[in-house]
Amino acid sequence: MGTRSRWTCNVDTRQLRLRPTMTSDIGFVLSVEQDPACRPHITPWDRTQHEGAVRFPDFRHFIVEAGAGTQAVGFVILQGCRSRHRSVELKRMVIRTQGQGLGRHCLRQLKTMAFRDLHAHRFWLDVKALNTRAQAFYASEGFIEEGRLRESVRLTDEAGAGAYDSLVVMSLLDREYEARLAQGQEAD
Ligand SMILES: CC(C)(COP(=O)(O)OP(=O)(O)OC[C@H]1O[C@@H](n2cnc3c(N)ncnc32)[C@H](O)[C@@H]1OP(=O)(O)O)[C@@H](O)C(=O)NCCC(=O)NCCS
């Protein structure tokens, strides 16, 4: 994605934290999803879906905070946290203060959570084919493309009736993560 968020600010990426989302945070989450820099790349949920993800044990829903205070800069959702197949999905990741390294720090924390805390065998996601920036970002973090779900998401009406995008499925396996760790590719 080439568009910078209008919420840009200078933050220290080393001070990035994930804290569990509370019901009172959902207004913030909904507003981030509606931001023009984010909305084309995701399929926004309604309040009820986020409330379900906050409560349901198979999900982990987090607010991303950065800086010295408690400034919220985005949110992330994991799904499959109780999967018997140890296949954890990065369901959603949205950082509204973009292009300052927060996404990379956040993803590294999520990998640690997935592989160390949740004992994942596979950490996976899907990303819209048009979102080439995010694909390059995930690839640079070791995620391998598995395949494409052809024309599986409808584009907005502005793109024209009957316009679809494909979803690119990408994953990182536990042994690949361990190899990255051994090679110092996960260091901050
Ligand atoms: C994708 C997203 C999570 C990345 O977070 P971020 O904080 O912007 O990413 P970072 O600043 O850590 O940058 C990661 C890489 O993206 C690329 N990048 C950053 N800003 C960019 C820009 N404006 N244009 C193109 N590429 C850019 C760079 O390659 C960067 O790598 P580098 O650190 O080696 O330069 C965030 O941009 C976002 O929420 N986008 C909108 C929603 C979305 O696309 N979510 C993912 C859906 S699967």
The ligand as an ORCA input file, in Angstrom:
! r2SCAN-3c Opt
* xyz 0 1
  C       0.373     -3.728      6.693
  C       0.654     -2.996      8.014
  C       0.149     -3.831      9.184
  C       2.180     -2.821      8.139
  O       2.450     -2.043      9.284
  P       3.436     -0.780      9.209
  O       3.655     -0.292     10.585
  O       2.922      0.190      8.231
  O       4.762     -1.475      8.629
  P       6.287     -1.096      8.899
  O       6.429      0.388      9.076
  O       6.818     -1.964      9.979
  O       6.945     -1.479      7.508
  C       7.029     -2.801      7.071
  C       7.473     -2.798      5.623
  O       6.426     -2.293      4.801
  C       7.016     -1.479      3.734
  N       6.478     -0.132      3.826
  C       6.342      0.653      4.905
  N       5.730      1.807      4.580
  C       5.472      1.754      3.262
  C       4.829      2.599      2.317
  N       4.303      3.766      2.679
  N       4.722      2.182      1.041
  C       5.235      0.995      0.654
  N       5.847      0.136      1.508
  C       5.967      0.509      2.781
  C       8.461     -1.476      3.890
  O       8.999     -2.467      3.060
  C       8.651     -1.887      5.331
  O       9.817     -2.578      5.451
  P      11.156     -1.826      5.993
  O      10.944     -1.689      7.464
  O      12.249     -2.789      5.664
  O      11.233     -0.515      5.276
  C      -0.014     -1.593      8.054
  O       0.530     -0.797      7.029
  C      -1.521     -1.626      7.909
  O      -2.226     -1.782      8.886
  N      -2.029     -1.460      6.683
  C      -3.467     -1.369      6.432
  C      -4.201     -2.659      6.747
  C      -3.515     -3.859      6.154
  O      -3.086     -3.860      5.000
  N      -3.436     -4.909      6.980
  C      -2.911     -6.182      6.548
  C      -4.008     -6.961      5.916
  S      -3.551     -8.650      5.717
*
